[in-house]
Amino acid sequence: MAATVAGARERGEPGQSGDTCRRALYFCGSIRGGREDRALYQRIVSRLRRFGTVLTEHVAFGELGAQGEEAAGGDRLIHDRDLAWLQRADLVVAEVTQPSLGVGYELGRAAALNKRVLCLFRPQSGRVLSAMIRGAADGSRFQVWDYDEGEVEALLDRYFEAHPPE
Protein backbone atom coordinates (compact mmCIF):
# COMPACT_ATOMS: atom_id res chain seq x y z
CA MET A 1 0.00 0.00 0.00
CA ALA A 2 2.65 2.54 1.02
CA ALA A 3 4.67 1.76 -2.11
CA THR A 4 1.56 2.19 -4.27
CA VAL A 5 0.73 5.51 -2.66
CA ALA A 6 4.37 6.62 -2.87
CA GLY A 7 4.44 5.74 -6.56
CA ALA A 8 1.24 7.70 -7.16
CA ARG A 9 2.70 10.61 -5.21
CA GLU A 10 5.83 10.65 -7.39
CA ARG A 11 3.62 10.79 -10.47
CA GLY A 12 1.67 13.71 -9.00
CA GLU A 13 -1.54 11.82 -8.31
CA PRO A 14 -3.53 12.42 -5.12
CA GLY A 15 -3.97 9.53 -2.71
CA GLN A 16 -7.70 9.10 -3.35
CA SER A 17 -8.87 8.69 -6.92
CA GLY A 18 -12.39 9.06 -8.21
CA ASP A 19 -13.22 12.06 -6.01
CA THR A 20 -13.43 14.67 -8.75
CA CYS A 21 -16.52 16.33 -7.24
CA ARG A 22 -15.05 16.59 -3.73
CA ARG A 23 -13.25 19.61 -2.40
CA ALA A 24 -9.46 19.40 -2.84
CA LEU A 25 -7.62 20.04 0.45
CA TYR A 26 -3.93 20.79 0.83
CA PHE A 27 -2.52 19.97 4.27
CA CYS A 28 0.76 21.54 5.42
CA GLY A 29 2.84 20.19 8.27
CA SER A 30 6.52 20.05 9.09
CA ILE A 31 8.61 17.32 7.52
CA ARG A 32 12.26 18.33 7.38
CA GLY A 33 11.71 20.94 10.10
CA GLY A 34 10.86 18.17 12.61
CA ARG A 35 8.38 15.31 12.90
CA GLU A 36 7.38 15.72 16.56
CA ASP A 37 3.74 16.37 15.60
CA ARG A 38 3.35 13.42 13.21
CA ALA A 39 0.63 11.74 15.31
CA LEU A 40 -1.30 15.01 15.41
CA TYR A 41 -0.94 15.36 11.63
CA GLN A 42 -2.46 11.88 11.28
CA ARG A 43 -5.48 13.00 13.33
CA ILE A 44 -5.85 16.16 11.27
CA VAL A 45 -5.61 14.36 7.92
CA SER A 46 -8.06 11.72 9.11
CA ARG A 47 -10.58 14.42 10.01
CA LEU A 48 -9.96 16.40 6.81
CA ARG A 49 -10.95 13.35 4.74
CA ARG A 50 -14.53 13.96 5.90
CA PHE A 51 -14.54 17.27 4.06
CA GLY A 52 -12.69 16.48 0.85
CA THR A 53 -9.78 14.80 -0.84
CA VAL A 54 -6.50 15.45 1.00
CA LEU A 55 -3.93 15.94 -1.74
CA THR A 56 -0.99 15.89 0.67
CA GLU A 57 -1.96 13.13 3.08
CA HIS A 58 1.62 11.79 2.88
CA VAL A 59 2.65 14.56 5.33
CA ALA A 60 1.01 12.45 8.05
CA PHE A 61 2.59 9.11 7.06
CA GLY A 62 4.34 7.46 9.98
CA GLU A 63 7.19 6.15 7.83
CA LEU A 64 8.04 9.65 6.57
CA GLY A 65 10.96 10.85 8.68
CA ALA A 66 12.73 14.19 9.07
CA GLN A 67 14.74 13.50 5.90
CA GLY A 68 11.49 13.73 3.93
CA GLU A 69 10.57 11.78 0.85
CA GLU A 70 12.91 9.96 -1.47
CA ALA A 71 11.17 10.86 -4.71
CA ALA A 72 12.70 9.65 -7.96
CA GLY A 73 12.99 13.23 -9.25
CA GLY A 74 14.48 14.59 -6.03
CA ASP A 75 13.68 17.93 -4.46
CA ARG A 76 12.72 19.55 -7.79
CA LEU A 77 10.02 16.92 -8.38
CA ILE A 78 8.67 17.36 -4.84
CA HIS A 79 8.58 21.16 -5.24
CA ASP A 80 6.85 21.09 -8.63
CA ARG A 81 4.41 18.34 -7.66
CA ASP A 82 3.42 20.08 -4.43
CA LEU A 83 2.97 23.43 -6.18
CA ALA A 84 0.69 21.73 -8.72
CA TRP A 85 -1.37 20.33 -5.85
CA LEU A 86 -1.42 23.75 -4.17
CA GLN A 87 -2.73 25.37 -7.34
CA ARG A 88 -5.42 22.69 -7.60
CA ALA A 89 -6.47 22.98 -3.94
CA ASP A 90 -9.69 24.64 -2.89
CA LEU A 91 -8.45 25.15 0.66
CA VAL A 92 -5.18 24.96 2.61
CA VAL A 93 -5.02 23.74 6.21
CA ALA A 94 -1.66 24.11 7.97
CA GLU A 95 -0.52 23.02 11.40
CA VAL A 96 2.06 25.74 12.11
CA THR A 97 3.22 25.00 15.67
CA GLN A 98 6.43 23.23 14.55
CA PRO A 99 8.47 25.86 12.67
CA SER A 100 9.08 24.83 9.07
CA LEU A 101 10.55 26.75 6.16
CA GLY A 102 8.56 24.59 3.75
CA VAL A 103 5.23 25.28 5.45
CA GLY A 104 6.00 29.01 5.49
CA TYR A 105 6.80 28.86 1.77
CA GLU A 106 3.59 26.96 1.02
CA LEU A 107 1.53 29.48 2.98
CA GLY A 108 3.10 32.40 1.15
CA ARG A 109 2.35 30.76 -2.18
CA ALA A 110 -1.21 29.95 -1.06
CA ALA A 111 -1.78 33.59 -0.08
CA ALA A 112 -0.40 34.76 -3.44
CA LEU A 113 -2.81 32.35 -5.16
CA ASN A 114 -5.69 33.81 -3.09
CA LYS A 115 -6.46 30.40 -1.55
CA ARG A 116 -8.53 30.01 1.59
CA VAL A 117 -6.09 29.22 4.41
CA LEU A 118 -6.62 27.93 7.94
CA CYS A 119 -3.52 27.88 10.16
CA LEU A 120 -3.66 25.96 13.44
CA PHE A 121 -1.30 26.92 16.27
CA ARG A 122 -0.91 25.53 19.80
CA PRO A 123 0.20 28.36 22.16
CA GLN A 124 0.77 25.83 24.99
CA SER A 125 3.78 24.56 22.97
CA GLY A 126 5.80 27.44 24.40
CA ARG A 127 6.61 28.65 20.88
CA VAL A 128 5.68 32.01 19.43
CA LEU A 129 4.10 31.99 16.00
CA SER A 130 5.89 33.97 13.31
CA ALA A 131 4.50 37.48 12.79
CA MET A 132 4.50 36.73 9.06
CA ILE A 133 1.89 34.03 9.63
CA ARG A 134 -0.16 35.59 12.41
CA GLY A 135 0.04 38.99 10.72
CA ALA A 136 -1.32 37.57 7.45
CA ALA A 137 -4.62 36.68 9.14
CA ASP A 138 -7.44 38.77 7.74
CA GLY A 139 -10.34 36.97 9.49
CA SER A 140 -11.68 35.82 6.15
CA ARG A 141 -9.57 34.06 3.51
CA PHE A 142 -6.50 33.67 5.75
CA GLN A 143 -7.26 32.60 9.31
CA VAL A 144 -5.08 31.65 12.25
CA TRP A 145 -6.74 29.72 15.06
CA ASP A 146 -5.08 29.00 18.39
CA TYR A 147 -6.17 25.66 19.84
CA ASP A 148 -5.48 22.86 22.30
CA GLU A 149 -4.51 19.51 20.79
CA GLY A 150 -7.49 17.73 22.34
CA GLU A 151 -9.95 19.90 20.44
CA VAL A 152 -8.50 19.65 16.93
CA GLU A 153 -11.29 17.47 15.47
CA ALA A 154 -14.06 19.68 16.88
CA LEU A 155 -12.23 22.77 15.67
CA LEU A 156 -11.99 21.41 12.12
CA ASP A 157 -15.67 20.46 12.21
CA ARG A 158 -16.53 24.01 13.26
CA TYR A 159 -14.40 25.54 10.51
CA PHE A 160 -15.91 23.41 7.74
CA GLU A 161 -19.47 23.96 9.00
CA ALA A 162 -18.86 27.72 8.72
CA HIS A 163 -17.13 27.40 5.32
CA PRO A 164 -19.14 25.16 3.01
CA PRO A 165 -17.70 24.43 -0.46
CA GLU A 166 -17.69 27.43 -2.78
PyMOL commands that place a pseudoatom at each C-alpha (Angstrom):
pseudoatom trace, name=CA, resn=MET, resi=1, chain=A, elem=C, hetatm=0, pos=[0.000, 0.000, 0.000]
pseudoatom trace, name=CA, resn=ALA, resi=2, chain=A, elem=C, hetatm=0, pos=[2.652, 2.537, 1.020]
pseudoatom trace, name=CA, resn=ALA, resi=3, chain=A, elem=C, hetatm=0, pos=[4.668, 1.759, -2.113]
pseudoatom trace, name=CA, resn=THR, resi=4, chain=A, elem=C, hetatm=0, pos=[1.561, 2.187, -4.268]
pseudoatom trace, name=CA, resn=VAL, resi=5, chain=A, elem=C, hetatm=0, pos=[0.730, 5.511, -2.663]
pseudoatom trace, name=CA, resn=ALA, resi=6, chain=A, elem=C, hetatm=0, pos=[4.373, 6.619, -2.870]
pseudoatom trace, name=CA, resn=GLY, resi=7, chain=A, elem=C, hetatm=0, pos=[4.436, 5.736, -6.563]
pseudoatom trace, name=CA, resn=ALA, resi=8, chain=A, elem=C, hetatm=0, pos=[1.244, 7.696, -7.159]
pseudoatom trace, name=CA, resn=ARG, resi=9, chain=A, elem=C, hetatm=0, pos=[2.703, 10.611, -5.207]
pseudoatom trace, name=CA, resn=GLU, resi=10, chain=A, elem=C, hetatm=0, pos=[5.825, 10.651, -7.387]
pseudoatom trace, name=CA, resn=ARG, resi=11, chain=A, elem=C, hetatm=0, pos=[3.625, 10.792, -10.473]
pseudoatom trace, name=CA, resn=GLY, resi=12, chain=A, elem=C, hetatm=0, pos=[1.675, 13.709, -8.995]
pseudoatom trace, name=CA, resn=GLU, resi=13, chain=A, elem=C, hetatm=0, pos=[-1.536, 11.818, -8.313]
pseudoatom trace, name=CA, resn=PRO, resi=14, chain=A, elem=C, hetatm=0, pos=[-3.533, 12.416, -5.124]
pseudoatom trace, name=CA, resn=GLY, resi=15, chain=A, elem=C, hetatm=0, pos=[-3.970, 9.532, -2.710]
pseudoatom trace, name=CA, resn=GLN, resi=16, chain=A, elem=C, hetatm=0, pos=[-7.700, 9.104, -3.353]
pseudoatom trace, name=CA, resn=SER, resi=17, chain=A, elem=C, hetatm=0, pos=[-8.869, 8.694, -6.917]
pseudoatom trace, name=CA, resn=GLY, resi=18, chain=A, elem=C, hetatm=0, pos=[-12.390, 9.065, -8.207]
pseudoatom trace, name=CA, resn=ASP, resi=19, chain=A, elem=C, hetatm=0, pos=[-13.224, 12.055, -6.006]
pseudoatom trace, name=CA, resn=THR, resi=20, chain=A, elem=C, hetatm=0, pos=[-13.428, 14.675, -8.751]
pseudoatom trace, name=CA, resn=CYS, resi=21, chain=A, elem=C, hetatm=0, pos=[-16.521, 16.329, -7.239]
pseudoatom trace, name=CA, resn=ARG, resi=22, chain=A, elem=C, hetatm=0, pos=[-15.054, 16.586, -3.729]
pseudoatom trace, name=CA, resn=ARG, resi=23, chain=A, elem=C, hetatm=0, pos=[-13.254, 19.612, -2.402]
pseudoatom trace, name=CA, resn=ALA, resi=24, chain=A, elem=C, hetatm=0, pos=[-9.459, 19.396, -2.837]
pseudoatom trace, name=CA, resn=LEU, resi=25, chain=A, elem=C, hetatm=0, pos=[-7.621, 20.037, 0.453]
pseudoatom trace, name=CA, resn=TYR, resi=26, chain=A, elem=C, hetatm=0, pos=[-3.930, 20.792, 0.833]
pseudoatom trace, name=CA, resn=PHE, resi=27, chain=A, elem=C, hetatm=0, pos=[-2.516, 19.967, 4.272]
pseudoatom trace, name=CA, resn=CYS, resi=28, chain=A, elem=C, hetatm=0, pos=[0.761, 21.543, 5.417]
pseudoatom trace, name=CA, resn=GLY, resi=29, chain=A, elem=C, hetatm=0, pos=[2.837, 20.190, 8.273]
pseudoatom trace, name=CA, resn=SER, resi=30, chain=A, elem=C, hetatm=0, pos=[6.521, 20.053, 9.095]
pseudoatom trace, name=CA, resn=ILE, resi=31, chain=A, elem=C, hetatm=0, pos=[8.606, 17.317, 7.517]
pseudoatom trace, name=CA, resn=ARG, resi=32, chain=A, elem=C, hetatm=0, pos=[12.255, 18.331, 7.378]
pseudoatom trace, name=CA, resn=GLY, resi=33, chain=A, elem=C, hetatm=0, pos=[11.711, 20.937, 10.103]
pseudoatom trace, name=CA, resn=GLY, resi=34, chain=A, elem=C, hetatm=0, pos=[10.858, 18.174, 12.607]
pseudoatom trace, name=CA, resn=ARG, resi=35, chain=A, elem=C, hetatm=0, pos=[8.378, 15.307, 12.902]
pseudoatom trace, name=CA, resn=GLU, resi=36, chain=A, elem=C, hetatm=0, pos=[7.381, 15.720, 16.559]
pseudoatom trace, name=CA, resn=ASP, resi=37, chain=A, elem=C, hetatm=0, pos=[3.741, 16.367, 15.597]
pseudoatom trace, name=CA, resn=ARG, resi=38, chain=A, elem=C, hetatm=0, pos=[3.355, 13.425, 13.214]
pseudoatom trace, name=CA, resn=ALA, resi=39, chain=A, elem=C, hetatm=0, pos=[0.626, 11.745, 15.313]
pseudoatom trace, name=CA, resn=LEU, resi=40, chain=A, elem=C, hetatm=0, pos=[-1.297, 15.012, 15.413]
pseudoatom trace, name=CA, resn=TYR, resi=41, chain=A, elem=C, hetatm=0, pos=[-0.940, 15.356, 11.634]
pseudoatom trace, name=CA, resn=GLN, resi=42, chain=A, elem=C, hetatm=0, pos=[-2.459, 11.885, 11.285]
pseudoatom trace, name=CA, resn=ARG, resi=43, chain=A, elem=C, hetatm=0, pos=[-5.479, 12.996, 13.329]
pseudoatom trace, name=CA, resn=ILE, resi=44, chain=A, elem=C, hetatm=0, pos=[-5.853, 16.162, 11.268]
pseudoatom trace, name=CA, resn=VAL, resi=45, chain=A, elem=C, hetatm=0, pos=[-5.607, 14.361, 7.923]
pseudoatom trace, name=CA, resn=SER, resi=46, chain=A, elem=C, hetatm=0, pos=[-8.064, 11.719, 9.112]
pseudoatom trace, name=CA, resn=ARG, resi=47, chain=A, elem=C, hetatm=0, pos=[-10.585, 14.425, 10.011]
pseudoatom trace, name=CA, resn=LEU, resi=48, chain=A, elem=C, hetatm=0, pos=[-9.964, 16.403, 6.809]
pseudoatom trace, name=CA, resn=ARG, resi=49, chain=A, elem=C, hetatm=0, pos=[-10.949, 13.353, 4.743]
pseudoatom trace, name=CA, resn=ARG, resi=50, chain=A, elem=C, hetatm=0, pos=[-14.531, 13.959, 5.901]
pseudoatom trace, name=CA, resn=PHE, resi=51, chain=A, elem=C, hetatm=0, pos=[-14.536, 17.269, 4.057]
pseudoatom trace, name=CA, resn=GLY, resi=52, chain=A, elem=C, hetatm=0, pos=[-12.688, 16.484, 0.847]
pseudoatom trace, name=CA, resn=THR, resi=53, chain=A, elem=C, hetatm=0, pos=[-9.777, 14.795, -0.840]
pseudoatom trace, name=CA, resn=VAL, resi=54, chain=A, elem=C, hetatm=0, pos=[-6.503, 15.451, 0.998]
pseudoatom trace, name=CA, resn=LEU, resi=55, chain=A, elem=C, hetatm=0, pos=[-3.934, 15.942, -1.740]
pseudoatom trace, name=CA, resn=THR, resi=56, chain=A, elem=C, hetatm=0, pos=[-0.989, 15.892, 0.674]
pseudoatom trace, name=CA, resn=GLU, resi=57, chain=A, elem=C, hetatm=0, pos=[-1.964, 13.128, 3.080]
pseudoatom trace, name=CA, resn=HIS, resi=58, chain=A, elem=C, hetatm=0, pos=[1.616, 11.794, 2.876]
pseudoatom trace, name=CA, resn=VAL, resi=59, chain=A, elem=C, hetatm=0, pos=[2.652, 14.560, 5.327]
pseudoatom trace, name=CA, resn=ALA, resi=60, chain=A, elem=C, hetatm=0, pos=[1.009, 12.448, 8.051]
pseudoatom trace, name=CA, resn=PHE, resi=61, chain=A, elem=C, hetatm=0, pos=[2.592, 9.111, 7.058]
pseudoatom trace, name=CA, resn=GLY, resi=62, chain=A, elem=C, hetatm=0, pos=[4.340, 7.456, 9.981]
pseudoatom trace, name=CA, resn=GLU, resi=63, chain=A, elem=C, hetatm=0, pos=[7.186, 6.155, 7.833]
pseudoatom trace, name=CA, resn=LEU, resi=64, chain=A, elem=C, hetatm=0, pos=[8.042, 9.649, 6.570]
pseudoatom trace, name=CA, resn=GLY, resi=65, chain=A, elem=C, hetatm=0, pos=[10.959, 10.849, 8.677]
pseudoatom trace, name=CA, resn=ALA, resi=66, chain=A, elem=C, hetatm=0, pos=[12.726, 14.193, 9.074]
pseudoatom trace, name=CA, resn=GLN, resi=67, chain=A, elem=C, hetatm=0, pos=[14.736, 13.504, 5.902]
pseudoatom trace, name=CA, resn=GLY, resi=68, chain=A, elem=C, hetatm=0, pos=[11.491, 13.726, 3.930]
pseudoatom trace, name=CA, resn=GLU, resi=69, chain=A, elem=C, hetatm=0, pos=[10.570, 11.778, 0.848]
pseudoatom trace, name=CA, resn=GLU, resi=70, chain=A, elem=C, hetatm=0, pos=[12.915, 9.964, -1.468]
pseudoatom trace, name=CA, resn=ALA, resi=71, chain=A, elem=C, hetatm=0, pos=[11.167, 10.864, -4.707]
pseudoatom trace, name=CA, resn=ALA, resi=72, chain=A, elem=C, hetatm=0, pos=[12.702, 9.647, -7.964]
pseudoatom trace, name=CA, resn=GLY, resi=73, chain=A, elem=C, hetatm=0, pos=[12.987, 13.226, -9.248]
pseudoatom trace, name=CA, resn=GLY, resi=74, chain=A, elem=C, hetatm=0, pos=[14.476, 14.590, -6.031]
pseudoatom trace, name=CA, resn=ASP, resi=75, chain=A, elem=C, hetatm=0, pos=[13.683, 17.933, -4.456]
pseudoatom trace, name=CA, resn=ARG, resi=76, chain=A, elem=C, hetatm=0, pos=[12.716, 19.550, -7.789]
pseudoatom trace, name=CA, resn=LEU, resi=77, chain=A, elem=C, hetatm=0, pos=[10.022, 16.922, -8.379]
pseudoatom trace, name=CA, resn=ILE, resi=78, chain=A, elem=C, hetatm=0, pos=[8.673, 17.357, -4.842]
pseudoatom trace, name=CA, resn=HIS, resi=79, chain=A, elem=C, hetatm=0, pos=[8.580, 21.156, -5.245]
pseudoatom trace, name=CA, resn=ASP, resi=80, chain=A, elem=C, hetatm=0, pos=[6.854, 21.086, -8.631]
pseudoatom trace, name=CA, resn=ARG, resi=81, chain=A, elem=C, hetatm=0, pos=[4.409, 18.345, -7.658]
pseudoatom trace, name=CA, resn=ASP, resi=82, chain=A, elem=C, hetatm=0, pos=[3.424, 20.081, -4.428]
pseudoatom trace, name=CA, resn=LEU, resi=83, chain=A, elem=C, hetatm=0, pos=[2.966, 23.434, -6.177]
pseudoatom trace, name=CA, resn=ALA, resi=84, chain=A, elem=C, hetatm=0, pos=[0.691, 21.734, -8.718]
pseudoatom trace, name=CA, resn=TRP, resi=85, chain=A, elem=C, hetatm=0, pos=[-1.373, 20.332, -5.845]
pseudoatom trace, name=CA, resn=LEU, resi=86, chain=A, elem=C, hetatm=0, pos=[-1.422, 23.747, -4.170]
pseudoatom trace, name=CA, resn=GLN, resi=87, chain=A, elem=C, hetatm=0, pos=[-2.735, 25.366, -7.340]
pseudoatom trace, name=CA, resn=ARG, resi=88, chain=A, elem=C, hetatm=0, pos=[-5.422, 22.692, -7.597]
pseudoatom trace, name=CA, resn=ALA, resi=89, chain=A, elem=C, hetatm=0, pos=[-6.467, 22.982, -3.937]
pseudoatom trace, name=CA, resn=ASP, resi=90, chain=A, elem=C, hetatm=0, pos=[-9.690, 24.639, -2.891]
pseudoatom trace, name=CA, resn=LEU, resi=91, chain=A, elem=C, hetatm=0, pos=[-8.454, 25.152, 0.663]
pseudoatom trace, name=CA, resn=VAL, resi=92, chain=A, elem=C, hetatm=0, pos=[-5.184, 24.962, 2.611]
pseudoatom trace, name=CA, resn=VAL, resi=93, chain=A, elem=C, hetatm=0, pos=[-5.019, 23.736, 6.214]
pseudoatom trace, name=CA, resn=ALA, resi=94, chain=A, elem=C, hetatm=0, pos=[-1.657, 24.112, 7.972]
pseudoatom trace, name=CA, resn=GLU, resi=95, chain=A, elem=C, hetatm=0, pos=[-0.519, 23.025, 11.402]
pseudoatom trace, name=CA, resn=VAL, resi=96, chain=A, elem=C, hetatm=0, pos=[2.060, 25.738, 12.115]
pseudoatom trace, name=CA, resn=THR, resi=97, chain=A, elem=C, hetatm=0, pos=[3.221, 24.996, 15.669]
pseudoatom trace, name=CA, resn=GLN, resi=98, chain=A, elem=C, hetatm=0, pos=[6.433, 23.227, 14.547]
pseudoatom trace, name=CA, resn=PRO, resi=99, chain=A, elem=C, hetatm=0, pos=[8.471, 25.863, 12.674]
pseudoatom trace, name=CA, resn=SER, resi=100, chain=A, elem=C, hetatm=0, pos=[9.078, 24.832, 9.071]
pseudoatom trace, name=CA, resn=LEU, resi=101, chain=A, elem=C, hetatm=0, pos=[10.551, 26.754, 6.157]
pseudoatom trace, name=CA, resn=GLY, resi=102, chain=A, elem=C, hetatm=0, pos=[8.563, 24.590, 3.749]
pseudoatom trace, name=CA, resn=VAL, resi=103, chain=A, elem=C, hetatm=0, pos=[5.235, 25.285, 5.448]
pseudoatom trace, name=CA, resn=GLY, resi=104, chain=A, elem=C, hetatm=0, pos=[5.995, 29.014, 5.485]
pseudoatom trace, name=CA, resn=TYR, resi=105, chain=A, elem=C, hetatm=0, pos=[6.801, 28.857, 1.772]
pseudoatom trace, name=CA, resn=GLU, resi=106, chain=A, elem=C, hetatm=0, pos=[3.591, 26.958, 1.020]
pseudoatom trace, name=CA, resn=LEU, resi=107, chain=A, elem=C, hetatm=0, pos=[1.528, 29.475, 2.978]
pseudoatom trace, name=CA, resn=GLY, resi=108, chain=A, elem=C, hetatm=0, pos=[3.105, 32.400, 1.149]
pseudoatom trace, name=CA, resn=ARG, resi=109, chain=A, elem=C, hetatm=0, pos=[2.347, 30.762, -2.180]
pseudoatom trace, name=CA, resn=ALA, resi=110, chain=A, elem=C, hetatm=0, pos=[-1.215, 29.953, -1.059]
pseudoatom trace, name=CA, resn=ALA, resi=111, chain=A, elem=C, hetatm=0, pos=[-1.785, 33.587, -0.078]
pseudoatom trace, name=CA, resn=ALA, resi=112, chain=A, elem=C, hetatm=0, pos=[-0.405, 34.764, -3.440]
pseudoatom trace, name=CA, resn=LEU, resi=113, chain=A, elem=C, hetatm=0, pos=[-2.813, 32.347, -5.161]
pseudoatom trace, name=CA, resn=ASN, resi=114, chain=A, elem=C, hetatm=0, pos=[-5.689, 33.805, -3.087]
pseudoatom trace, name=CA, resn=LYS, resi=115, chain=A, elem=C, hetatm=0, pos=[-6.462, 30.403, -1.548]
pseudoatom trace, name=CA, resn=ARG, resi=116, chain=A, elem=C, hetatm=0, pos=[-8.531, 30.011, 1.590]
pseudoatom trace, name=CA, resn=VAL, resi=117, chain=A, elem=C, hetatm=0, pos=[-6.086, 29.215, 4.406]
pseudoatom trace, name=CA, resn=LEU, resi=118, chain=A, elem=C, hetatm=0, pos=[-6.624, 27.926, 7.938]
pseudoatom trace, name=CA, resn=CYS, resi=119, chain=A, elem=C, hetatm=0, pos=[-3.523, 27.876, 10.160]
pseudoatom trace, name=CA, resn=LEU, resi=120, chain=A, elem=C, hetatm=0, pos=[-3.660, 25.956, 13.437]
pseudoatom trace, name=CA, resn=PHE, resi=121, chain=A, elem=C, hetatm=0, pos=[-1.299, 26.924, 16.272]
pseudoatom trace, name=CA, resn=ARG, resi=122, chain=A, elem=C, hetatm=0, pos=[-0.911, 25.533, 19.804]
pseudoatom trace, name=CA, resn=PRO, resi=123, chain=A, elem=C, hetatm=0, pos=[0.202, 28.357, 22.160]
pseudoatom trace, name=CA, resn=GLN, resi=124, chain=A, elem=C, hetatm=0, pos=[0.773, 25.831, 24.987]
pseudoatom trace, name=CA, resn=SER, resi=125, chain=A, elem=C, hetatm=0, pos=[3.775, 24.556, 22.973]
pseudoatom trace, name=CA, resn=GLY, resi=126, chain=A, elem=C, hetatm=0, pos=[5.796, 27.438, 24.400]
pseudoatom trace, name=CA, resn=ARG, resi=127, chain=A, elem=C, hetatm=0, pos=[6.612, 28.651, 20.884]
pseudoatom trace, name=CA, resn=VAL, resi=128, chain=A, elem=C, hetatm=0, pos=[5.679, 32.013, 19.432]
pseudoatom trace, name=CA, resn=LEU, resi=129, chain=A, elem=C, hetatm=0, pos=[4.095, 31.990, 15.996]
pseudoatom trace, name=CA, resn=SER, resi=130, chain=A, elem=C, hetatm=0, pos=[5.894, 33.972, 13.308]
pseudoatom trace, name=CA, resn=ALA, resi=131, chain=A, elem=C, hetatm=0, pos=[4.503, 37.475, 12.788]
pseudoatom trace, name=CA, resn=MET, resi=132, chain=A, elem=C, hetatm=0, pos=[4.502, 36.731, 9.056]
pseudoatom trace, name=CA, resn=ILE, resi=133, chain=A, elem=C, hetatm=0, pos=[1.894, 34.027, 9.629]
pseudoatom trace, name=CA, resn=ARG, resi=134, chain=A, elem=C, hetatm=0, pos=[-0.161, 35.591, 12.411]
pseudoatom trace, name=CA, resn=GLY, resi=135, chain=A, elem=C, hetatm=0, pos=[0.045, 38.989, 10.720]
pseudoatom trace, name=CA, resn=ALA, resi=136, chain=A, elem=C, hetatm=0, pos=[-1.324, 37.574, 7.453]
pseudoatom trace, name=CA, resn=ALA, resi=137, chain=A, elem=C, hetatm=0, pos=[-4.624, 36.683, 9.135]
pseudoatom trace, name=CA, resn=ASP, resi=138, chain=A, elem=C, hetatm=0, pos=[-7.444, 38.769, 7.742]
pseudoatom trace, name=CA, resn=GLY, resi=139, chain=A, elem=C, hetatm=0, pos=[-10.336, 36.973, 9.485]
pseudoatom trace, name=CA, resn=SER, resi=140, chain=A, elem=C, hetatm=0, pos=[-11.681, 35.817, 6.151]
pseudoatom trace, name=CA, resn=ARG, resi=141, chain=A, elem=C, hetatm=0, pos=[-9.569, 34.063, 3.509]
pseudoatom trace, name=CA, resn=PHE, resi=142, chain=A, elem=C, hetatm=0, pos=[-6.498, 33.669, 5.749]
pseudoatom trace, name=CA, resn=GLN, resi=143, chain=A, elem=C, hetatm=0, pos=[-7.264, 32.603, 9.309]
pseudoatom trace, name=CA, resn=VAL, resi=144, chain=A, elem=C, hetatm=0, pos=[-5.078, 31.651, 12.252]
pseudoatom trace, name=CA, resn=TRP, resi=145, chain=A, elem=C, hetatm=0, pos=[-6.742, 29.725, 15.061]
pseudoatom trace, name=CA, resn=ASP, resi=146, chain=A, elem=C, hetatm=0, pos=[-5.084, 28.998, 18.394]
pseudoatom trace, name=CA, resn=TYR, resi=147, chain=A, elem=C, hetatm=0, pos=[-6.172, 25.658, 19.836]
pseudoatom trace, name=CA, resn=ASP, resi=148, chain=A, elem=C, hetatm=0, pos=[-5.475, 22.859, 22.298]
pseudoatom trace, name=CA, resn=GLU, resi=149, chain=A, elem=C, hetatm=0, pos=[-4.514, 19.514, 20.789]
pseudoatom trace, name=CA, resn=GLY, resi=150, chain=A, elem=C, hetatm=0, pos=[-7.490, 17.732, 22.338]
pseudoatom trace, name=CA, resn=GLU, resi=151, chain=A, elem=C, hetatm=0, pos=[-9.951, 19.904, 20.441]
pseudoatom trace, name=CA, resn=VAL, resi=152, chain=A, elem=C, hetatm=0, pos=[-8.496, 19.650, 16.929]
pseudoatom trace, name=CA, resn=GLU, resi=153, chain=A, elem=C, hetatm=0, pos=[-11.286, 17.474, 15.469]
pseudoatom trace, name=CA, resn=ALA, resi=154, chain=A, elem=C, hetatm=0, pos=[-14.062, 19.680, 16.877]
pseudoatom trace, name=CA, resn=LEU, resi=155, chain=A, elem=C, hetatm=0, pos=[-12.233, 22.769, 15.673]
pseudoatom trace, name=CA, resn=LEU, resi=156, chain=A, elem=C, hetatm=0, pos=[-11.990, 21.413, 12.123]
pseudoatom trace, name=CA, resn=ASP, resi=157, chain=A, elem=C, hetatm=0, pos=[-15.670, 20.455, 12.206]
pseudoatom trace, name=CA, resn=ARG, resi=158, chain=A, elem=C, hetatm=0, pos=[-16.535, 24.011, 13.256]
pseudoatom trace, name=CA, resn=TYR, resi=159, chain=A, elem=C, hetatm=0, pos=[-14.402, 25.541, 10.506]
pseudoatom trace, name=CA, resn=PHE, resi=160, chain=A, elem=C, hetatm=0, pos=[-15.913, 23.412, 7.743]
pseudoatom trace, name=CA, resn=GLU, resi=161, chain=A, elem=C, hetatm=0, pos=[-19.471, 23.958, 8.996]
pseudoatom trace, name=CA, resn=ALA, resi=162, chain=A, elem=C, hetatm=0, pos=[-18.859, 27.716, 8.721]
pseudoatom trace, name=CA, resn=HIS, resi=163, chain=A, elem=C, hetatm=0, pos=[-17.127, 27.401, 5.325]
pseudoatom trace, name=CA, resn=PRO, resi=164, chain=A, elem=C, hetatm=0, pos=[-19.139, 25.155, 3.013]
pseudoatom trace, name=CA, resn=PRO, resi=165, chain=A, elem=C, hetatm=0, pos=[-17.698, 24.435, -0.460]
pseudoatom trace, name=CA, resn=GLU, resi=166, chain=A, elem=C, hetatm=0, pos=[-17.686, 27.433, -2.777]
for i in range(1, 166): cmd.bond("trace and resi %d" % i, "trace and resi %d" % (i + 1))
show_as sticks, trace
zoom trace
